[in-house]
């Protein structure tokens, strides 16, 4: 990750993958894109398009690490999400949407 204060890249631990749901103005985020959440664990820090980490409210993101994707024979994409020990259907899209 790039640190603009030092002008150098630094290593930082990734602690999750999150999809940006949209709704924030003036950010370097793209709706629907997956971003990395980085340490520390007590802060919700996302590495955005600027390649730097910033604090964001978690309300604008969805954890995608437990999401599964499956393409049916009828060209439909079904997203599944693991909730506890059950696999739940999340949404269904026509392939290519």
Backbone as CSV, one residue per row, in Angstrom:
resi,resn,N_x,N_y,N_z,CA_x,CA_y,CA_z,C_x,C_y,C_z
1,UNK,0.839,-1.162,0.000,0.000,0.000,0.000,0.896,1.240,0.000
2,UNK,0.437,2.273,-0.686,1.216,3.504,-0.807,0.946,4.429,0.369
3,UNK,2.003,4.989,0.927,1.902,5.949,2.024,2.298,7.322,1.487
4,UNK,1.317,8.201,1.320,1.596,9.512,0.715,2.452,10.403,1.613
5,UNK,2.456,10.137,2.920,3.260,10.951,3.834,4.748,10.704,3.639
6,UNK,5.109,9.429,3.400,6.528,9.091,3.225,6.912,8.964,1.757
7,UNK,5.910,8.827,0.868,6.188,8.639,-0.543,6.701,7.244,-0.872
8,UNK,6.456,6.299,0.036,6.931,4.927,-0.150,5.775,3.945,0.018
9,UNK,6.002,2.733,-0.488,5.040,1.667,-0.287,5.351,0.957,1.024
10,UNK,4.288,0.507,1.707,4.497,-0.220,2.950,3.618,-1.463,2.962
11,UNK,4.058,-2.462,3.701,3.273,-3.683,3.834,2.274,-3.512,4.955
12,UNK,1.071,-4.025,4.713,0.025,-3.972,5.729,-0.832,-5.222,5.580
13,UNK,-1.320,-5.750,6.675,-2.068,-7.000,6.662,-3.515,-6.768,6.216
14,UNK,-3.958,-7.569,5.229,-5.344,-7.538,4.762,-6.176,-8.407,5.695
15,UNK,-7.319,-7.879,6.151,-8.160,-8.640,7.075,-9.559,-8.904,6.516
16,UNK,-9.804,-8.546,5.254,-11.107,-8.848,4.673,-11.287,-8.243,3.295
17,UNK,-12.320,-8.745,2.591,-12.704,-8.215,1.280,-14.138,-7.726,1.380
18,UNK,-14.369,-6.512,0.872,-15.685,-5.886,0.999,-16.097,-5.242,-0.314
19,UNK,-17.381,-5.379,-0.637,-17.945,-4.725,-1.816,-18.497,-3.371,-1.401
20,UNK,-18.151,-2.345,-2.165,-18.680,-1.006,-1.905,-20.089,-0.924,-2.473
21,UNK,-21.053,-0.577,-1.628,-22.463,-0.541,-2.004,-22.905,0.802,-2.572
22,UNK,-22.043,1.806,-2.500,-22.389,3.139,-2.992,-22.989,3.997,-1.899
23,UNK,-23.226,5.269,-2.249,-23.890,6.171,-1.318,-23.016,7.245,-0.709
24,UNK,-21.715,7.189,-0.920,-20.826,8.208,-0.370,-20.404,9.165,-1.479
25,UNK,-20.357,10.437,-1.168,-19.932,11.468,-2.127,-18.450,11.788,-1.917
26,UNK,-17.753,12.121,-2.995,-16.377,12.597,-2.890,-15.370,11.571,-2.427
27,UNK,-15.555,10.302,-2.815,-14.605,9.260,-2.434,-13.943,8.677,-3.669
28,UNK,-12.862,7.958,-3.451,-12.188,7.224,-4.524,-12.646,5.771,-4.506
29,UNK,-13.967,5.580,-4.529,-14.558,4.244,-4.505,-15.497,4.082,-5.691
30,UNK,-15.589,2.853,-6.209,-16.472,2.546,-7.328,-17.535,1.572,-6.838
31,UNK,-18.798,1.943,-7.027,-19.908,1.101,-6.580,-19.821,-0.283,-7.225
32,UNK,-19.943,-1.307,-6.393,-19.907,-2.684,-6.862,-18.526,-3.304,-6.900
33,UNK,-17.494,-2.516,-6.694,-16.122,-3.030,-6.738,-15.733,-3.602,-5.374
34,UNK,-14.875,-4.617,-5.408,-14.383,-5.257,-4.185,-13.110,-4.542,-3.736
35,UNK,-13.068,-4.205,-2.446,-11.905,-3.531,-1.858,-11.401,-4.331,-0.663
36,UNK,-10.125,-4.120,-0.351,-9.511,-4.789,0.792,-9.655,-3.945,2.050
37,UNK,-10.012,-4.624,3.140,-9.989,-4.004,4.459,-8.652,-4.376,5.096
38,UNK,-8.007,-3.408,5.736,-6.689,-3.641,6.319,-6.686,-3.317,7.811
39,UNK,-5.642,-3.818,8.479,-5.489,-3.573,9.921,-5.342,-2.091,10.205
40,UNK,-5.650,-1.684,11.418,-5.980,-2.440,12.611,-7.435,-2.921,12.616
41,UNK,-7.671,-4.005,13.352,-8.996,-4.629,13.390,-10.049,-3.760,14.052
42,UNK,-9.644,-2.858,14.924,-10.619,-2.013,15.623,-11.045,-0.794,14.807
43,UNK,-10.526,-0.683,13.564,-10.907,0.396,12.651,-11.360,-0.219,11.335
44,UNK,-12.286,0.423,10.643,-12.744,-0.056,9.347,-12.017,0.743,8.276
45,UNK,-10.824,0.247,7.902,-9.960,0.928,6.936,-9.996,0.180,5.614
46,UNK,-10.279,0.910,4.525,-10.390,0.342,3.185,-9.328,0.976,2.288
47,UNK,-8.649,0.139,1.487,-7.710,0.643,0.492,-8.528,0.972,-0.756
48,UNK,-8.630,2.256,-1.073,-9.483,2.689,-2.183,-8.697,2.818,-3.477
49,UNK,-9.263,3.481,-4.485,-8.638,3.615,-5.805,-7.329,4.397,-5.771
50,UNK,-7.121,5.204,-4.733,-5.871,5.954,-4.605,-4.727,5.066,-4.107
51,UNK,-5.069,3.812,-3.764,-4.111,2.826,-3.222,-3.666,3.168,-1.806
52,UNK,-4.402,4.053,-1.144,-4.148,4.367,0.260,-5.332,3.901,1.083
53,UNK,-5.103,3.685,2.379,-6.190,3.244,3.252,-6.820,4.438,3.964
54,UNK,-8.146,4.394,4.040,-8.913,5.452,4.699,-9.987,4.821,5.575
55,UNK,-10.371,5.570,6.595,-11.475,5.142,7.455,-12.799,5.376,6.747
56,UNK,-13.653,4.369,6.751,-14.995,4.479,6.195,-15.979,3.881,7.187
57,UNK,-17.246,4.236,7.031,-18.298,3.604,7.821,-18.601,2.246,7.202
58,UNK,-18.676,1.182,7.993,-18.936,-0.149,7.437,-20.326,-0.286,6.816
59,UNK,-21.234,0.639,7.096,-22.596,0.591,6.549,-22.614,0.634,5.022
60,UNK,-21.564,1.150,4.401,-21.516,1.313,2.951,-20.829,0.140,2.246
61,UNK,-20.528,-0.921,2.994,-19.800,-2.060,2.460,-20.461,-3.368,2.881
62,UNK,-20.234,-4.402,2.074,-20.716,-5.739,2.410,-19.556,-6.712,2.324
63,UNK,-19.369,-7.505,3.368,-18.319,-8.516,3.387,-18.629,-9.562,2.329
64,UNK,-17.660,-9.862,1.471,-17.891,-10.815,0.391,-17.105,-12.104,0.552
65,UNK,-16.447,-12.288,1.651,-15.624,-13.482,1.826,-16.457,-14.745,1.969
66,UNK,-17.684,-14.628,2.432,-18.542,-15.798,2.572,-19.534,-15.919,1.430
67,UNK,-19.327,-15.171,0.361,-20.227,-15.200,-0.792,-19.729,-16.233,-1.795
68,UNK,-20.645,-17.001,-2.301,-20.319,-18.000,-3.313,-21.079,-17.661,-4.583
69,UNK,-20.491,-17.965,-5.731,-21.124,-17.666,-7.001,-21.265,-18.956,-7.802
70,UNK,-22.415,-19.106,-8.429,-22.691,-20.302,-9.204,-23.412,-19.903,-10.484
71,UNK,-23.006,-20.455,-11.622,-23.686,-20.184,-12.890,-24.497,-21.423,-13.254
72,UNK,-25.817,-21.243,-13.404,-26.707,-22.336,-13.767,-26.662,-22.584,-15.264
73,UNK,-27.280,-23.675,-15.694,-27.347,-24.020,-17.104,-28.144,-22.992,-17.913
74,UNK,-29.079,-22.275,-17.280,-29.886,-21.289,-17.999,-29.235,-19.904,-17.982
75,UNK,-27.905,-19.860,-17.815,-27.123,-18.618,-17.826,-27.560,-17.622,-16.766
76,UNK,-27.941,-18.090,-15.630,-28.270,-17.237,-14.500,-27.133,-17.355,-13.486
77,UNK,-26.766,-16.219,-12.903,-25.761,-16.230,-11.840,-26.503,-16.134,-10.516
78,UNK,-26.197,-17.040,-9.618,-26.812,-17.010,-8.291,-25.694,-16.796,-7.274
79,UNK,-25.845,-15.784,-6.449,-24.891,-15.546,-5.377,-25.424,-16.203,-4.114
80,UNK,-24.558,-16.932,-3.433,-24.912,-17.558,-2.175,-24.092,-16.929,-1.072
81,UNK,-24.660,-16.910,0.107,-23.974,-16.352,1.262,-24.059,-17.365,2.392
82,UNK,-22.969,-17.539,3.101,-22.937,-18.446,4.224,-23.384,-17.703,5.473
83,UNK,-24.508,-18.116,6.065,-25.018,-17.519,7.298,-25.039,-18.623,8.344
84,UNK,-24.103,-18.523,9.275,-23.972,-19.604,10.256,-23.519,-20.855,9.540
85,UNK,-24.311,-21.913,9.601,-23.970,-23.146,8.899,-24.900,-23.392,7.712
86,UNK,-25.665,-22.372,7.305,-26.596,-22.521,6.186,-26.168,-21.671,4.994
87,UNK,-26.320,-22.233,3.815,-26.032,-21.532,2.576,-27.335,-20.922,2.071
88,UNK,-27.387,-19.590,1.985,-28.611,-18.881,1.616,-28.439,-18.202,0.261
89,UNK,-29.488,-18.249,-0.556,-29.468,-17.578,-1.858,-29.551,-16.088,-1.618
90,UNK,-28.648,-15.325,-2.207,-28.580,-13.888,-1.999,-29.327,-13.130,-3.087
91,UNK,-28.946,-13.327,-4.356,-29.626,-12.672,-5.465,-29.376,-13.439,-6.739
92,UNK,-30.200,-13.210,-7.716,-30.111,-13.934,-8.986,-30.055,-12.913,-10.121
93,UNK,-29.063,-13.038,-10.979,-28.883,-12.123,-12.100,-28.759,-12.913,-13.383
94,UNK,-29.172,-12.318,-14.475,-28.949,-12.928,-15.796,-27.476,-12.722,-16.138
95,UNK,-26.826,-13.730,-16.681,-25.406,-13.679,-17.009,-25.123,-12.502,-17.942
96,UNK,-24.114,-11.706,-17.604,-23.738,-10.556,-18.400,-24.269,-9.238,-17.863
97,UNK,-25.107,-9.278,-16.832,-25.628,-8.035,-16.236,-24.607,-7.446,-15.301
